[in-house]
């Protein structure tokens, strides 16, 4: 089976985002952000308790927690939104730095992907590459793209728009998985 398609900068941004969300480094980064959120929550709660006790008020722990909510919730939301936005911006920026002459929505390269029982062969404007099925580390799918990983960090991107309909996209994914499963047995 042979598929011709154009690889766009958006495809590369999607690959970078996909990898960033699933890489060990990305997971560590999310754990750090979650830890910071817990730390901020504890510090704000301590500050509220300290403030109330300094005022000499004899208030229950429930009242202290309720009075802290207007302070804590917006800060936690800001951290969550800010960290997700920074990650998306950083991924987009790194791809645009790698392809400085390519405008958003433009084609990076025209590719021809040929899949056989022995290998995946890709021919692009800049050259060609072949991966035997036992060299394929993983095959992942989103609603818009397939990612065929040769290593943990490098992947072929096959956009859904390269197929006539969603059923052909699903069938192609199933075929890739079956070839990969056959090679590992």
Secondary structure, 3 states (H helix, E strand, C coil): CEEEEEEEHHHHHHHHHHHHHHCHHHHHHHHHHHHHHHHHHHHHHHHHHHHHHHCCCCCCHHHHHHHHHHHHHHHHHHHHHHHHHHHHHHHHHHHHHHCCCCCCCCEEEEEEEEECCCEEEEEECCEEEEEEHHHCCEEEECCCEEEEECCCCCEEEEEHHHCCCHHHHHHHHHHHHHHHHHHHC
